[in-house]
Amino acid sequence: MPSSLLKSNHNQLRKRANRMTDVAIVMGSISDWETMRETAQILTDLNVSYTKKVISAHRMPIEMIAFAQSAAEEGYQVIIAGAGGASTSTGDVGC
């Protein structure tokens, strides 16, 4: 195996080791936790690390955009967004 490929794989593993969580669970409000709790339990059962965040697209649009734009840089591999009612949070994270 070429040394450049080994170095690349090593750097990727080091970045992954430095990352605190793989998945972000984003909710529009704390009341959405009742719905998202099962998601968190499945991640726990699968030994997947996650962080829970409450970011309302309606009340906190700047924070939602900032989170979505920085998520990859912060090491998240997956974002699971859920919100109740007619919330647009799930669409806003996709930017």
Secondary structure as the mmCIF struct_conf table of DSSP 4:
data_model
#
loop_
_struct_conf.conf_type_id
_struct_conf.id
_struct_conf.beg_label_comp_id
_struct_conf.beg_label_asym_id
_struct_conf.beg_label_seq_id
_struct_conf.end_label_comp_id
_struct_conf.end_label_asym_id
_struct_conf.end_label_seq_id
HELX_RH_AL_P HELX_RH_AL_P1 SER A 3 ASN A 18
BEND BEND1 MET A 20 MET A 20
BEND BEND2 ASP A 22 ASP A 22
STRN STRN1 VAL A 23 MET A 27
BEND BEND3 GLY A 28 SER A 29
HELX_RH_3T_P HELX_RH_3T_P1 ILE A 30 ASP A 32
HELX_RH_AL_P HELX_RH_AL_P2 TRP A 33 ASP A 45
TURN_TY1_P TURN_TY1_P1 LEU A 46 ASN A 47
STRN STRN2 TYR A 50 VAL A 54
TURN_TY1_P TURN_TY1_P2 ALA A 57 ARG A 59
HELX_RH_AL_P HELX_RH_AL_P3 PRO A 61 SER A 70
TURN_TY1_P TURN_TY1_P3 ALA A 71 GLY A 75
BEND BEND4 GLN A 77 GLN A 77
STRN STRN3 VAL A 78 GLY A 82
BEND BEND5 GLY A 84 GLY A 84
TURN_TY1_P TURN_TY1_P4 GLY A 85 ALA A 86
HELX_RH_AL_P HELX_RH_AL_P4 SER A 89 ASP A 92
TURN_TY1_P TURN_TY1_P5 VAL A 93 GLY A 94
#
